[in-house]
Amino acid sequence: MNKTMVLLVLGSLAMASVHAQKSAAVQSIEEYRAMLADGNPAELFEAKGEDLWKQKRGPKAASLEKCDLGLGPGVIKGAFVTLPRYFADTNKVQDLESRLLTCMEALQGFNSAEIAKTPFGKGEQNNVTAMATWIAGESRDMTFNLPQAHPQEQIAYEVGKRLFFQRGGPHDFSCASCHSGDNWRIRLQDLPNLTKNPGDGVGFAAWPAYRVSNGQMWGMQQRLNDCYRQQRFPYPGFASDVTVALGTYLGVNSQGSKSIAPALKR
């Protein structure tokens, strides 16, 4: 065997070894996730969220049972998979969490601006996450079908698309830097391609989610704000127009995919 052939054989063996190691690692992670999924702690947040929804709270001592999430006052089932969408009473496109802030202010008398400024995982914002978790769970296994008939819904999609590809910050990153190609990953973390429909229970269809690594329940608002942190951008803010527009872009791209929220993340 000549020298060239020897190098080719050694190279092939090395590639096969790396592939085998990677496959074993991915399989271990998938088995780990499957074991955890049997007891997703998100169920505790779902129970808390349902209780908060029905409680009479706030300065007006009222419940949220008349809150309109887009399908009519008090209608929960199926609402999550149609959000973000346009609401005439606010003249804005809203996602689930920003819509909950509107209802908490209108029906219960809370100050929505103060709640939005609360650090993630604290105070009333933590309660918003719990309610979003329960409401999302009521649409589990349903398919996303965001309306795009209203001009503001179409504008939100286009703005979200531009934000997704907008590069900036000290690393010149954009959302697309991590989420615009197939079969990408950081270390062993899969990075779904969010420029198209990534499939059932992937990307937009997997939030809110319980994060095992830090023992926290995250809604989509926190997830999107954390993406900006990873790009070394300032937070756009909870329920900001930026994060709602991004959610619209991701949600419309996920049309037809099944929601598995609340999901379990690393």
Secondary structure as UniProt FT lines:
FT   HELIX           3..37
FT   TURN            38..39
FT   HELIX           42..54
FT   TURN            58..61
FT   TURN            65..66
FT   TURN            77..79
FT   HELIX           80..82
FT   STRAND          85..87
FT   TURN            88..91
FT   STRAND          92..94
FT   HELIX           96..103
FT   HELIX           104..108
FT   HELIX           112..117
FT   TURN            120..121
FT   HELIX           123..137
FT   TURN            138..141
FT   HELIX           151..165
FT   TURN            169..172
FT   HELIX           176..179
FT   TURN            182..183
FT   STRAND          184..186
FT   TURN            187..188
FT   STRAND          189..191
FT   TURN            194..195
FT   TURN            200..201
FT   HELIX           203..206
FT   STRAND          209..211
FT   TURN            212..215
FT   STRAND          216..218
FT   HELIX           220..230
FT   TURN            231..232
FT   TURN            238..239
FT   HELIX           241..253
FT   TURN            254..256
FT   STRAND          263..265
//
